[in-house]
């Protein structure tokens, strides 16, 4: 007999490894965003990235590119 797996209330299924890429977050009041090092949201499968307000995700995909290529910062200013 198969045992049922009980998932947490706010379970988000992912298709990629979160260990292989670092995620960043920003928070302001009741809004927060989770994105990768490039500022992209959800471009590698489904994951926790997104733009949230009051615990509801309003944006699950956003990608940036320059002439079809991922933009990479050569030097970050201080």
N, CA, C, O and CB atoms as a CASP TS submission, in Angstrom:
PFRMAT TS
TARGET T0000
AUTHOR 0000-0000-0000
METHOD Language model
MODEL 1
PARENT N/A
ATOM      1  N   UNK     1       0.841  -1.170   0.000  1.00  0.00           N
ATOM      2  CA  UNK     1       0.000   0.000   0.000  1.00  0.00           C
ATOM      3  C   UNK     1       0.893   1.241   0.000  1.00  0.00           C
ATOM      4  O   UNK     1       1.826   1.334   0.798  1.00  0.00           O
ATOM      5  CB  UNK     1      -0.961  -0.007   1.217  1.00  0.00           C
ATOM      6  N   UNK     2       0.611   2.198  -0.894  1.00  0.00           N
ATOM      7  CA  UNK     2       1.377   3.433  -0.975  1.00  0.00           C
ATOM      8  C   UNK     2       0.943   4.395   0.119  1.00  0.00           C
ATOM      9  O   UNK     2      -0.248   4.620   0.336  1.00  0.00           O
ATOM     10  CB  UNK     2       1.215   4.082  -2.354  1.00  0.00           C
ATOM     11  N   UNK     3       1.930   4.956   0.801  1.00  0.00           N
ATOM     12  CA  UNK     3       1.630   5.943   1.839  1.00  0.00           C
ATOM     13  C   UNK     3       1.495   7.310   1.181  1.00  0.00           C
ATOM     14  O   UNK     3       2.316   7.677   0.340  1.00  0.00           O
ATOM     15  CB  UNK     3       2.739   5.961   2.945  1.00  0.00           C
ATOM     16  N   UNK     4       0.488   8.050   1.549  1.00  0.00           N
ATOM     17  CA  UNK     4       0.284   9.391   1.007  1.00  0.00           C
ATOM     18  C   UNK     4       1.296  10.341   1.634  1.00  0.00           C
ATOM     19  O   UNK     4       1.555  10.287   2.836  1.00  0.00           O
ATOM     20  CB  UNK     4      -1.169   9.884   1.263  1.00  0.00           C
ATOM     21  N   UNK     5       1.861  11.210   0.805  1.00  0.00           N
ATOM     22  CA  UNK     5       2.804  12.207   1.286  1.00  0.00           C
ATOM     23  C   UNK     5       2.039  13.496   1.519  1.00  0.00           C
ATOM     24  O   UNK     5       1.402  14.020   0.605  1.00  0.00           O
ATOM     25  CB  UNK     5       3.980  12.420   0.281  1.00  0.00           C
ATOM     26  N   UNK     6       2.100  14.005   2.735  1.00  0.00           N
ATOM     27  CA  UNK     6       1.405  15.244   3.060  1.00  0.00           C
ATOM     28  C   UNK     6       2.359  16.411   2.831  1.00  0.00           C
ATOM     29  O   UNK     6       3.426  16.479   3.440  1.00  0.00           O
ATOM     30  CB  UNK     6       0.880  15.229   4.530  1.00  0.00           C
ATOM     31  N   UNK     7       1.968  17.326   1.951  1.00  0.00           N
ATOM     32  CA  UNK     7       2.803  18.461   1.599  1.00  0.00           C
ATOM     33  C   UNK     7       2.451  19.668   2.455  1.00  0.00           C
ATOM     34  O   UNK     7       1.315  19.804   2.909  1.00  0.00           O
ATOM     35  CB  UNK     7       2.654  18.799   0.116  1.00  0.00           C
ATOM     36  N   UNK     8       3.441  20.557   2.677  1.00  0.00           N
ATOM     37  CA  UNK     8       3.159  21.781   3.429  1.00  0.00           C
ATOM     38  C   UNK     8       2.104  22.625   2.705  1.00  0.00           C
ATOM     39  O   UNK     8       1.882  22.459   1.505  1.00  0.00           O
ATOM     40  CB  UNK     8       4.456  22.602   3.634  1.00  0.00           C
ATOM     41  N   UNK     9       1.470  23.515   3.434  1.00  0.00           N
ATOM     42  CA  UNK     9       0.410  24.346   2.868  1.00  0.00           C
ATOM     43  C   UNK     9       0.898  25.182   1.686  1.00  0.00           C
ATOM     44  O   UNK     9       0.176  25.337   0.701  1.00  0.00           O
ATOM     45  CB  UNK     9      -0.161  25.256   3.938  1.00  0.00           C
ATOM     46  N   UNK    10       2.125  25.727   1.772  1.00  0.00           N
ATOM     47  CA  UNK    10       2.651  26.606   0.724  1.00  0.00           C
ATOM     48  C   UNK    10       3.745  25.914  -0.072  1.00  0.00           C
ATOM     49  O   UNK    10       4.803  26.499  -0.301  1.00  0.00           O
ATOM     50  CB  UNK    10       3.189  27.905   1.331  1.00  0.00           C
ATOM     51  N   UNK    11       3.511  24.689  -0.493  1.00  0.00           N
ATOM     52  CA  UNK    11       4.478  23.889  -1.240  1.00  0.00           C
ATOM     53  C   UNK    11       4.624  24.428  -2.658  1.00  0.00           C
ATOM     54  O   UNK    11       3.628  24.709  -3.326  1.00  0.00           O
ATOM     55  CB  UNK    11       4.053  22.407  -1.268  1.00  0.00           C
ATOM     56  N   UNK    12       5.875  24.572  -3.120  1.00  0.00           N
ATOM     57  CA  UNK    12       6.160  24.996  -4.492  1.00  0.00           C
ATOM     58  C   UNK    12       7.071  23.942  -5.113  1.00  0.00           C
ATOM     59  O   UNK    12       8.190  23.734  -4.644  1.00  0.00           O
ATOM     60  CB  UNK    12       6.825  26.433  -4.535  1.00  0.00           C
ATOM     61  N   UNK    13       6.599  23.281  -6.159  1.00  0.00           N
ATOM     62  CA  UNK    13       7.392  22.253  -6.827  1.00  0.00           C
ATOM     63  C   UNK    13       8.432  22.910  -7.723  1.00  0.00           C
ATOM     64  O   UNK    13       8.120  23.857  -8.444  1.00  0.00           O
ATOM     65  CB  UNK    13       6.488  21.304  -7.649  1.00  0.00           C
ATOM     66  N   UNK    14       9.676  22.412  -7.683  1.00  0.00           N
ATOM     67  CA  UNK    14      10.743  22.950  -8.515  1.00  0.00           C
ATOM     68  C   UNK    14      11.276  21.880  -9.444  1.00  0.00           C
ATOM     69  O   UNK    14      11.236  20.690  -9.129  1.00  0.00           O
ATOM     70  CB  UNK    14      11.872  23.515  -7.652  1.00  0.00           C
ATOM     71  N   UNK    15      11.780  22.316 -10.604  1.00  0.00           N
ATOM     72  CA  UNK    15      12.333  21.389 -11.576  1.00  0.00           C
ATOM     73  C   UNK    15      13.840  21.510 -11.700  1.00  0.00           C
ATOM     74  O   UNK    15      14.469  20.658 -12.327  1.00  0.00           O
ATOM     75  CB  UNK    15      11.698  21.609 -12.913  1.00  0.00           C
ATOM     76  N   UNK    16      14.441  22.547 -11.119  1.00  0.00           N
ATOM     77  CA  UNK    16      15.879  22.736 -11.169  1.00  0.00           C
ATOM     78  C   UNK    16      16.466  22.683  -9.777  1.00  0.00           C
ATOM     79  O   UNK    16      15.738  22.698  -8.785  1.00  0.00           O
ATOM     80  CB  UNK    16      16.226  24.056 -11.842  1.00  0.00           C
ATOM     81  N   UNK    17      17.783  22.622  -9.706  1.00  0.00           N
ATOM     82  CA  UNK    17      18.464  22.566  -8.421  1.00  0.00           C
ATOM     83  C   UNK    17      18.681  23.974  -7.882  1.00  0.00           C
ATOM     84  O   UNK    17      19.272  24.816  -8.559  1.00  0.00           O
ATOM     85  CB  UNK    17      19.806  21.825  -8.548  1.00  0.00           C
ATOM     86  N   UNK    18      18.208  24.231  -6.675  1.00  0.00           N
ATOM     87  CA  UNK    18      18.426  25.531  -6.061  1.00  0.00           C
ATOM     88  C   UNK    18      19.843  25.663  -5.528  1.00  0.00           C
ATOM     89  O   UNK    18      20.291  26.771  -5.236  1.00  0.00           O
ATOM     90  CB  UNK    18      17.428  25.759  -4.942  1.00  0.00           C
ATOM     91  N   UNK    19      20.555  24.553  -5.398  1.00  0.00           N
ATOM     92  CA  UNK    19      21.926  24.578  -4.911  1.00  0.00           C
ATOM     93  C   UNK    19      22.863  25.110  -5.992  1.00  0.00           C
ATOM     94  O   UNK    19      23.866  25.751  -5.678  1.00  0.00           O
ATOM     95  CB  UNK    19      22.366  23.175  -4.460  1.00  0.00           C
ATOM     96  N   UNK    20      22.548  24.852  -7.256  1.00  0.00           N
ATOM     97  CA  UNK    20      23.414  25.241  -8.360  1.00  0.00           C
ATOM     98  C   UNK    20      23.338  26.721  -8.690  1.00  0.00           C
ATOM     99  O   UNK    20      24.208  27.231  -9.395  1.00  0.00           O
ATOM    100  CB  UNK    20      23.069  24.446  -9.573  1.00  0.00           C
ATOM    101  N   UNK    21      22.331  27.422  -8.205  1.00  0.00           N
ATOM    102  CA  UNK    21      22.227  28.852  -8.468  1.00  0.00           C
ATOM    103  C   UNK    21      21.738  29.560  -7.211  1.00  0.00           C
ATOM    104  O   UNK    21      20.888  29.059  -6.476  1.00  0.00           O
ATOM    105  CB  UNK    21      21.277  29.129  -9.660  1.00  0.00           C
ATOM    106  N   UNK    22      22.296  30.727  -6.995  1.00  0.00           N
ATOM    107  CA  UNK    22      21.934  31.488  -5.800  1.00  0.00           C
ATOM    108  C   UNK    22      20.710  32.339  -6.097  1.00  0.00           C
ATOM    109  O   UNK    22      20.585  32.925  -7.172  1.00  0.00           O
ATOM    110  CB  UNK    22      23.114  32.376  -5.324  1.00  0.00           C
ATOM    111  N   UNK    23      19.825  32.395  -5.140  1.00  0.00           N
ATOM    112  CA  UNK    23      18.648  33.241  -5.263  1.00  0.00           C
ATOM    113  C   UNK    23      18.813  34.476  -4.404  1.00  0.00           C
ATOM    114  O   UNK    23      19.455  34.433  -3.354  1.00  0.00           O
ATOM    115  CB  UNK    23      17.377  32.477  -4.870  1.00  0.00           C
ATOM    116  N   UNK    24      18.243  35.554  -4.843  1.00  0.00           N
ATOM    117  CA  UNK    24      18.279  36.834  -4.136  1.00  0.00           C
ATOM    118  C   UNK    24      16.850  37.232  -3.807  1.00  0.00           C
ATOM    119  O   UNK    24      15.905  36.782  -4.454  1.00  0.00           O
ATOM    120  CB  UNK    24      18.991  37.942  -4.986  1.00  0.00           C
ATOM    121  N   UNK    25      16.700  38.073  -2.803  1.00  0.00           N
ATOM    122  CA  UNK    25      15.361  38.550  -2.473  1.00  0.00           C
ATOM    123  C   UNK    25      15.404  40.025  -2.080  1.00  0.00           C
ATOM    124  O   UNK    25      16.398  40.525  -1.552  1.00  0.00           O
ATOM    125  CB  UNK    25      14.753  37.708  -1.334  1.00  0.00           C
ATOM    126  N   UNK    26      14.304  40.694  -2.352  1.00  0.00           N
ATOM    127  CA  UNK    26      14.096  42.079  -1.945  1.00  0.00           C
ATOM    128  C   UNK    26      12.754  42.151  -1.238  1.00  0.00           C
ATOM    129  O   UNK    26      11.807  41.474  -1.637  1.00  0.00           O
ATOM    130  CB  UNK    26      14.150  43.060  -3.171  1.00  0.00           C
ATOM    131  N   UNK    27      12.661  42.961  -0.196  1.00  0.00           N
ATOM    132  CA  UNK    27      11.405  43.088   0.535  1.00  0.00           C
ATOM    133  C   UNK    27      11.120  44.549   0.801  1.00  0.00           C
ATOM    134  O   UNK    27      12.015  45.317   1.155  1.00  0.00           O
ATOM    135  CB  UNK    27      11.449  42.297   1.854  1.00  0.00           C
ATOM    136  N   UNK    28       9.852  44.931   0.627  1.00  0.00           N
ATOM    137  CA  UNK    28       9.396  46.284   0.941  1.00  0.00           C
ATOM    138  C   UNK    28       7.954  46.181   1.421  1.00  0.00           C
ATOM    139  O   UNK    28       7.055  45.882   0.636  1.00  0.00           O
ATOM    140  CB  UNK    28       9.519  47.244  -0.304  1.00  0.00           C
ATOM    141  N   UNK    29       7.735  46.427   2.701  1.00  0.00           N
ATOM    142  CA  UNK    29       6.387  46.310   3.257  1.00  0.00           C
ATOM    143  C   UNK    29       5.867  44.889   3.110  1.00  0.00           C
ATOM    144  O   UNK    29       6.528  43.936   3.523  1.00  0.00           O
ATOM    145  CB  UNK    29       5.432  47.296   2.571  1.00  0.00           C
ATOM    146  N   UNK    30       4.685  44.745   2.523  1.00  0.00           N
ATOM    147  CA  UNK    30       4.081  43.433   2.313  1.00  0.00           C
ATOM    148  C   UNK    30       4.466  42.810   0.978  1.00  0.00           C
ATOM    149  O   UNK    30       3.980  41.731   0.639  1.00  0.00           O
ATOM    150  CB  UNK    30       2.585  43.542   2.403  1.00  0.00           C
ATOM    151  N   UNK    31       5.335  43.476   0.211  1.00  0.00           N
ATOM    152  CA  UNK    31       5.766  42.963  -1.088  1.00  0.00           C
ATOM    153  C   UNK    31       7.188  42.433  -0.989  1.00  0.00           C
ATOM    154  O   UNK    31       8.020  42.987  -0.270  1.00  0.00           O
ATOM    155  CB  UNK    31       5.673  44.058  -2.172  1.00  0.00           C
ATOM    156  N   UNK    32       7.461  41.346  -1.722  1.00  0.00           N
ATOM    157  CA  UNK    32       8.834  40.855  -1.827  1.00  0.00           C
ATOM    158  C   UNK    32       9.018  40.156  -3.156  1.00  0.00           C
ATOM    159  O   UNK    32       8.056  39.705  -3.779  1.00  0.00           O
ATOM    160  CB  UNK    32       9.177  39.901  -0.660  1.00  0.00           C
ATOM    161  N   UNK    33      10.269  40.074  -3.581  1.00  0.00           N
ATOM    162  CA  UNK    33      10.609  39.431  -4.848  1.00  0.00           C
ATOM    163  C   UNK    33      11.745  38.451  -4.611  1.00  0.00           C
ATOM    164  O   UNK    33      12.634  38.705  -3.798  1.00  0.00           O
ATOM    165  CB  UNK    33      11.000  40.482  -5.928  1.00  0.00           C
ATOM    166  N   UNK    34      11.714  37.326  -5.326  1.00  0.00           N
ATOM    167  CA  UNK    34      12.776  36.327  -5.288  1.00  0.00           C
ATOM    168  C   UNK    34      13.242  36.143  -6.732  1.00  0.00           C
ATOM    169  O   UNK    34      12.429  35.863  -7.613  1.00  0.00           O
ATOM    170  CB  UNK    34      12.283  34.955  -4.644  1.00  0.00           C
ATOM    171  N   UNK    35      14.546  36.298  -6.979  1.00  0.00           N
ATOM    172  CA  UNK    35      15.088  36.213  -8.331  1.00  0.00           C
ATOM    173  C   UNK    35      16.497  35.655  -8.283  1.00  0.00           C
ATOM    174  O   UNK    35      17.068  35.508  -7.202  1.00  0.00           O
ATOM    175  CB  UNK    35      15.075  37.592  -9.019  1.00  0.00           C
ATOM    176  N   UNK    36      17.073  35.338  -9.452  1.00  0.00           N
ATOM    177  CA  UNK    36      18.424  34.777  -9.498  1.00  0.00           C
ATOM    178  C   UNK    36      19.466  35.885  -9.609  1.00  0.00           C
ATOM    179  O   UNK    36      19.126  37.068  -9.594  1.00  0.00           O
ATOM    180  CB  UNK    36      18.561  33.800 -10.678  1.00  0.00           C
ATOM    181  N   UNK    37      20.734  35.499  -9.719  1.00  0.00           N
ATOM    182  CA  UNK    37      21.833  36.466  -9.786  1.00  0.00           C
ATOM    183  C   UNK    37      21.737  37.415 -10.974  1.00  0.00           C
ATOM    184  O   UNK    37      22.299  38.510 -10.934  1.00  0.00           O
ATOM    185  CB  UNK    37      23.142  35.738  -9.842  1.00  0.00           C
ATOM    186  N   UNK    38      21.036  37.013 -12.031  1.00  0.00           N
ATOM    187  CA  UNK    38      20.905  37.833 -13.226  1.00  0.00           C
ATOM    188  C   UNK    38      19.682  38.743 -13.170  1.00  0.00           C
ATOM    189  O   UNK    38      19.465  39.536 -14.086  1.00  0.00           O
ATOM    190  CB  UNK    38      20.831  36.950 -14.450  1.00  0.00           C
ATOM    191  N   UNK    39      18.880  38.644 -12.111  1.00  0.00           N
ATOM    192  CA  UNK    39      17.661  39.434 -12.001  1.00  0.00           C
ATOM    193  C   UNK    39      16.473  38.779 -12.669  1.00  0.00           C
ATOM    194  O   UNK    39      15.403  39.380 -12.763  1.00  0.00           O
ATOM    195  CB  UNK    39      17.878  40.787 -12.588  1.00  0.00           C
ATOM    196  N   UNK    40      16.650  37.546 -13.138  1.00  0.00           N
ATOM    197  CA  UNK    40      15.573  36.832 -13.812  1.00  0.00           C
ATOM    198  C   UNK    40      14.684  36.113 -12.809  1.00  0.00           C
ATOM    199  O   UNK    40      15.118  35.758 -11.714  1.00  0.00           O
ATOM    200  CB  UNK    40      16.142  35.836 -14.818  1.00  0.00           C
ATOM    201  N   UNK    41      13.444  35.908 -13.199  1.00  0.00           N
ATOM    202  CA  UNK    41      12.472  35.218 -12.357  1.00  0.00           C
ATOM    203  C   UNK    41      11.919  34.031 -13.129  1.00  0.00           C
ATOM    204  O   UNK    41      11.266  34.208 -14.157  1.00  0.00           O
ATOM    205  CB  UNK    41      11.326  36.178 -11.911  1.00  0.00           C
ATOM    206  N   UNK    42      12.175  32.819 -12.640  1.00  0.00           N
ATOM    207  CA  UNK    42      11.568  31.619 -13.186  1.00  0.00           C
ATOM    208  C   UNK    42      11.981  31.194 -14.573  1.00  0.00           C
ATOM    209  O   UNK    42      11.236  30.459 -15.221  1.00  0.00           O
ATOM    210  CB  UNK    42      10.164  31.790 -13.185  1.00  0.00           C
ATOM    211  N   UNK    43      13.147  31.622 -15.071  1.00  0.00           N
ATOM    212  CA  UNK    43      13.541  31.254 -16.426  1.00  0.00           C
ATOM    213  C   UNK    43      14.098  29.834 -16.513  1.00  0.00           C
ATOM    214  O   UNK    43      14.207  29.290 -17.612  1.00  0.00           O
ATOM    215  CB  UNK    43      14.567  32.233 -16.942  1.00  0.00           C
ATOM    216  N   UNK    44      14.454  29.221 -15.381  1.00  0.00           N
ATOM    217  CA  UNK    44      14.950  27.839 -15.364  1.00  0.00           C
ATOM    218  C   UNK    44      13.910  26.979 -14.656  1.00  0.00           C
ATOM    219  O   UNK    44      14.015  26.727 -13.455  1.00  0.00           O
ATOM    220  CB  UNK    44      16.356  27.735 -14.650  1.00  0.00           C
ATOM    221  N   UNK    45      12.911  26.533 -15.402  1.00  0.00           N
ATOM    222  CA  UNK    45      11.865  25.707 -14.810  1.00  0.00           C
ATOM    223  C   UNK    45      11.035  26.479 -13.803  1.00  0.00           C
ATOM    224  O   UNK    45      11.182  27.692 -13.652  1.00  0.00           O
ATOM    225  CB  UNK    45      12.470  24.494 -14.148  1.00  0.00           C
ATOM    226  N   UNK    46      10.166  25.762 -13.120  1.00  0.00           N
ATOM    227  CA  UNK    46       9.361  26.443 -12.102  1.00  0.00           C
ATOM    228  C   UNK    46      10.093  26.364 -10.776  1.00  0.00           C
ATOM    229  O   UNK    46      10.697  25.343 -10.449  1.00  0.00           O
ATOM    230  CB  UNK    46       7.936  25.815 -11.986  1.00  0.00           C
ATOM    231  N   UNK    47      10.039  27.416 -10.038  1.00  0.00           N
ATOM    232  CA  UNK    47      10.721  27.467  -8.745  1.00  0.00           C
ATOM    233  C   UNK    47      10.082  28.503  -7.866  1.00  0.00           C
ATOM    234  O   UNK    47       8.977  28.962  -8.154  1.00  0.00           O
ATOM    235  CB  UNK    47      12.207  27.766  -8.917  1.00  0.00           C
ATOM    236  N   UNK    48      10.749  28.883  -6.802  1.00  0.00           N
ATOM    237  CA  UNK    48      10.162  29.839  -5.861  1.00  0.00           C
ATOM    238  C   UNK    48      10.269  31.295  -6.305  1.00  0.00           C
ATOM    239  O   UNK    48       9.707  32.178  -5.659  1.00  0.00           O
ATOM    240  CB  UNK    48      10.818  29.687  -4.529  1.00  0.00           C
ATOM    241  N   UNK    49      10.993  31.559  -7.414  1.00  0.00           N
ATOM    242  CA  UNK    49      11.152  32.943  -7.852  1.00  0.00           C
ATOM    243  C   UNK    49       9.795  33.556  -8.179  1.00  0.00           C
ATOM    244  O   UNK    49       8.864  32.872  -8.605  1.00  0.00           O
ATOM    245  CB  UNK    49      12.084  33.020  -9.074  1.00  0.00           C
ATOM    246  N   UNK    50       9.713  34.863  -7.968  1.00  0.00           N
ATOM    247  CA  UNK    50       8.487  35.564  -8.306  1.00  0.00           C
ATOM    248  C   UNK    50       8.384  36.892  -7.596  1.00  0.00           C
ATOM    249  O   UNK    50       9.226  37.249  -6.773  1.00  0.00           O
ATOM    250  CB  UNK    50       7.295  34.716  -7.974  1.00  0.00           C
ATOM    251  N   UNK    51       7.338  37.613  -7.931  1.00  0.00           N
ATOM    252  CA  UNK    51       7.003  38.857  -7.269  1.00  0.00           C
ATOM    253  C   UNK    51       5.739  38.594  -6.463  1.00  0.00           C
ATOM    254  O   UNK    51       4.706  38.216  -7.015  1.00  0.00           O
ATOM    255  CB  UNK    51       6.811  40.036  -8.298  1.00  0.00           C
ATOM    256  N   UNK    52       5.829  38.798  -5.161  1.00  0.00           N
ATOM    257  CA  UNK    52       4.754  38.454  -4.234  1.00  0.00           C
ATOM    258  C   UNK    52       4.233  39.705  -3.531  1.00  0.00           C
ATOM    259  O   UNK    52       4.984  40.646  -3.274  1.00  0.00           O
ATOM    260  CB  UNK    52       5.241  37.422  -3.200  1.00  0.00           C
ATOM    261  N   UNK    53       2.938  39.698  -3.226  1.00  0.00           N
ATOM    262  CA  UNK    53       2.326  40.732  -2.401  1.00  0.00           C
ATOM    263  C   UNK    53       1.298  40.058  -1.513  1.00  0.00           C
ATOM    264  O   UNK    53       0.417  39.349  -1.998  1.00  0.00           O
ATOM    265  CB  UNK    53       1.676  41.862  -3.272  1.00  0.00           C
ATOM    266  N   UNK    54       1.411  40.282  -0.202  1.00  0.00           N
ATOM    267  CA  UNK    54       0.524  39.622   0.772  1.00  0.00           C
ATOM    268  C   UNK    54       0.481  38.109   0.541  1.00  0.00           C
ATOM    269  O   UNK    54      -0.588  37.499   0.558  1.00  0.00           O
ATOM    270  CB  UNK    54      -0.904  40.209   0.687  1.00  0.00           C
ATOM    271  N   UNK    55       1.656  37.517   0.324  1.00  0.00           N
ATOM    272  CA  UNK    55       1.830  36.067   0.152  1.00  0.00           C
ATOM    273  C   UNK    55       1.164  35.492  -1.089  1.00  0.00           C
ATOM    274  O   UNK    55       0.954  34.281  -1.158  1.00  0.00           O
ATOM    275  CB  UNK    55       1.297  35.361   1.347  1.00  0.00           C
ATOM    276  N   UNK    56       0.826  36.325  -2.073  1.00  0.00           N
ATOM    277  CA  UNK    56       0.285  35.856  -3.347  1.00  0.00           C
ATOM    278  C   UNK    56       1.283  36.201  -4.441  1.00  0.00           C
ATOM    279  O   UNK    56       1.732  37.343  -4.540  1.00  0.00           O
ATOM    280  CB  UNK    56      -1.117  36.488  -3.643  1.00  0.00           C
ATOM    281  N   UNK    57       1.632  35.213  -5.264  1.00  0.00           N
ATOM    282  CA  UNK    57       2.579  35.460  -6.356  1.00  0.00           C
ATOM    283  C   UNK    57       1.839  36.097  -7.524  1.00  0.00           C
ATOM    284  O   UNK    57       0.868  35.538  -8.035  1.00  0.00           O
ATOM    285  CB  UNK    57       3.280  34.140  -6.803  1.00  0.00           C
ATOM    286  N   UNK    58       2.308  37.280  -7.944  1.00  0.00           N
ATOM    287  CA  UNK    58       1.706  38.001  -9.055  1.00  0.00           C
ATOM    288  C   UNK    58       2.531  37.892 -10.329  1.00  0.00           C
ATOM    289  O   UNK    58       2.022  38.153 -11.419  1.00  0.00           O
ATOM    290  CB  UNK    58       1.524  39.449  -8.688  1.00  0.00           C
ATOM    291  N   UNK    59       3.793  37.513 -10.205  1.00  0.00           N
ATOM    292  CA  UNK    59       4.673  37.370 -11.361  1.00  0.00           C
ATOM    293  C   UNK    59       5.512  36.122 -11.160  1.00  0.00           C
ATOM    294  O   UNK    59       6.202  35.997 -10.149  1.00  0.00           O
ATOM    295  CB  UNK    59       5.577  38.633 -11.556  1.00  0.00           C
ATOM    296  N   UNK    60       5.462  35.199 -12.108  1.00  0.00           N
ATOM    297  CA  UNK    60       6.228  33.955 -11.960  1.00  0.00           C
ATOM    298  C   UNK    60       7.307  33.803 -13.028  1.00  0.00           C
ATOM    299  O   UNK    60       8.091  32.855 -12.967  1.00  0.00           O
ATOM    300  CB  UNK    60       5.293  32.760 -12.012  1.00  0.00           C
ATOM    301  N   UNK    61       7.369  34.712 -14.010  1.00  0.00           N
ATOM    302  CA  UNK    61       8.409  34.646 -15.031  1.00  0.00           C
ATOM    303  C   UNK    61       8.755  36.053 -15.477  1.00  0.00           C
ATOM    304  O   UNK    61       7.874  36.860 -15.776  1.00  0.00           O
ATOM    305  CB  UNK    61       7.958  33.784 -16.235  1.00  0.00           C
ATOM    306  N   UNK    62      10.057  36.340 -15.518  1.00  0.00           N
ATOM    307  CA  UNK    62      10.559  37.596 -16.062  1.00  0.00           C
ATOM    308  C   UNK    62      12.016  37.379 -16.415  1.00  0.00           C
ATOM    309  O   UNK    62      12.818  37.022 -15.553  1.00  0.00           O
ATOM    310  CB  UNK    62      10.383  38.785 -15.050  1.00  0.00           C
ATOM    311  N   UNK    63      12.361  37.587 -17.658  1.00  0.00           N
ATOM    312  CA  UNK    63      13.737  37.385 -18.095  1.00  0.00           C
ATOM    313  C   UNK    63      14.288  38.634 -18.761  1.00  0.00           C
ATOM    314  O   UNK    63      13.557  39.358 -19.438  1.00  0.00           O
ATOM    315  CB  UNK    63      13.825  36.200 -19.050  1.00  0.00           C
ATOM    316  N   UNK    64      15.562  38.883 -18.572  1.00  0.00           N
ATOM    317  CA  UNK    64      16.224  40.018 -19.211  1.00  0.00           C
ATOM    318  C   UNK    64      17.284  39.500 -20.170  1.00  0.00           C
ATOM    319  O   UNK    64      17.949  38.501 -19.898  1.00  0.00           O
ATOM    320  CB  UNK    64      16.855  40.967 -18.155  1.00  0.00           C
ATOM    321  N   UNK    65      17.434  40.186 -21.290  1.00  0.00           N
ATOM    322  CA  UNK    65      18.467  39.791 -22.255  1.00  0.00           C
ATOM    323  C   UNK    65      18.862  41.004 -23.087  1.00  0.00           C
ATOM    324  O   UNK    65      18.126  41.986 -23.182  1.00  0.00           O
ATOM    325  CB  UNK    65      17.967  38.633 -23.174  1.00  0.00           C
ATOM    326  N   UNK    66      20.034  40.908 -23.682  1.00  0.00           N
ATOM    327  CA  UNK    66      20.526  41.931 -24.588  1.00  0.00           C
ATOM    328  C   UNK    66      20.820  41.227 -25.908  1.00  0.00           C
ATOM    329  O   UNK    66      21.722  40.394 -25.990  1.00  0.00           O
ATOM    330  CB  UNK    66      21.804  42.668 -24.013  1.00  0.00           C
ATOM    331  N   UNK    67      20.059  41.566 -26.928  1.00  0.00           N
ATOM    332  CA  UNK    67      20.181  40.924 -28.245  1.00  0.00           C
ATOM    333  C   UNK    67      20.085  39.405 -28.148  1.00  0.00           C
ATOM    334  O   UNK    67      20.810  38.679 -28.828  1.00  0.00           O
ATOM    335  CB  UNK    67      21.504  41.313 -28.903  1.00  0.00           C
ATOM    336  N   UNK    68      19.177  38.938 -27.291  1.00  0.00           N
ATOM    337  CA  UNK    68      18.943  37.504 -27.152  1.00  0.00           C
ATOM    338  C   UNK    68      19.906  36.771 -26.236  1.00  0.00           C
ATOM    339  O   UNK    68      19.773  35.561 -26.054  1.00  0.00           O
ATOM    340  CB  UNK    68      18.994  36.884 -28.474  1.00  0.00           C
ATOM    341  N   UNK    69      20.864  37.463 -25.661  1.00  0.00           N
ATOM    342  CA  UNK    69      21.853  36.852 -24.780  1.00  0.00           C
ATOM    343  C   UNK    69      21.644  37.344 -23.339  1.00  0.00           C
ATOM    344  O   UNK    69      21.225  38.480 -23.115  1.00  0.00           O
ATOM    345  CB  UNK    69      23.294  37.177 -25.267  1.00  0.00           C
ATOM    346  N   UNK    70      21.940  36.477 -22.378  1.00  0.00           N
ATOM    347  CA  UNK    70      21.859  36.867 -20.975  1.00  0.00           C
ATOM    348  C   UNK    70      22.906  37.929 -20.665  1.00  0.00           C
ATOM    349  O   UNK    70      24.085  37.768 -20.982  1.00  0.00           O
ATOM    350  CB  UNK    70      22.044  35.643 -20.057  1.00  0.00           C
ATOM    351  N   UNK    71      22.463  39.010 -20.046  1.00  0.00           N
ATOM    352  CA  UNK    71      23.392  40.087 -19.691  1.00  0.00           C
ATOM    353  C   UNK    71      24.196  39.686 -18.453  1.00  0.00           C
ATOM    354  O   UNK    71      23.640  39.189 -17.474  1.00  0.00           O
ATOM    355  CB  UNK    71      22.624  41.419 -19.437  1.00  0.00           C
ATOM    356  N   UNK    72      25.499  39.906 -18.511  1.00  0.00           N
ATOM    357  CA  UNK    72      26.377  39.579 -17.382  1.00  0.00           C
ATOM    358  C   UNK    72      27.129  40.844 -16.993  1.00  0.00           C
ATOM    359  O   UNK    72      27.721  41.505 -17.846  1.00  0.00           O
ATOM    360  CB  UNK    72      27.376  38.414 -17.741  1.00  0.00           C
ATOM    361  N   UNK    73      27.108  41.178 -15.718  1.00  0.00           N
ATOM    362  CA  UNK    73      27.825  42.363 -15.239  1.00  0.00           C
ATOM    363  C   UNK    73      29.328  42.088 -15.262  1.00  0.00           C
ATOM    364  O   UNK    73      29.791  41.111 -14.674  1.00  0.00           O
ATOM    365  CB  UNK    73      27.359  42.755 -13.802  1.00  0.00           C
ATOM    366  N   UNK    74      30.083  42.942 -15.935  1.00  0.00           N
ATOM    367  CA  UNK    74      31.526  42.794 -15.992  1.00  0.00           C
ATOM    368  C   UNK    74      32.146  43.278 -14.690  1.00  0.00           C
ATOM    369  O   UNK    74      33.062  42.646 -14.163  1.00  0.00           O
ATOM    370  CB  UNK    74      32.107  43.562 -17.189  1.00  0.00           C
ATOM    371  N   UNK    75      31.653  44.395 -14.172  1.00  0.00           N
ATOM    372  CA  UNK    75      32.145  44.939 -12.913  1.00  0.00           C
ATOM    373  C   UNK    75      30.972  45.596 -12.196  1.00  0.00           C
ATOM    374  O   UNK    75      30.184  46.330 -12.793  1.00  0.00           O
ATOM    375  CB  UNK    75      33.313  45.960 -13.147  1.00  0.00           C
ATOM    376  N   UNK    76      30.879  45.314 -10.917  1.00  0.00           N
ATOM    377  CA  UNK    76      29.828  45.918 -10.112  1.00  0.00           C
ATOM    378  C   UNK    76      30.379  47.107  -9.364  1.00  0.00           C
ATOM    379  O   UNK    76      31.397  46.998  -8.682  1.00  0.00           O
ATOM    380  CB  UNK    76      29.227  44.901  -9.136  1.00  0.00           C
ATOM    381  N   UNK    77      29.718  48.241  -9.484  1.00  0.00           N
ATOM    382  CA  UNK    77      30.152  49.452  -8.778  1.00  0.00           C
ATOM    383  C   UNK    77      29.797  49.399  -7.315  1.00  0.00           C
ATOM    384  O   UNK    77      28.914  48.647  -6.904  1.00  0.00           O
ATOM    385  CB  UNK    77      29.537  50.685  -9.406  1.00  0.00           C
ATOM    386  N   UNK    78      30.479  50.188  -6.543  1.00  0.00           N
ATOM    387  CA  UNK    78      30.192  50.246  -5.094  1.00  0.00           C
ATOM    388  C   UNK    78      29.554  51.552  -4.758  1.00  0.00           C
ATOM    389  O   UNK    78      29.234  51.801  -3.596  1.00  0.00           O
ATOM    390  CB  UNK    78      31.464  50.055  -4.256  1.00  0.00           C
TER
END
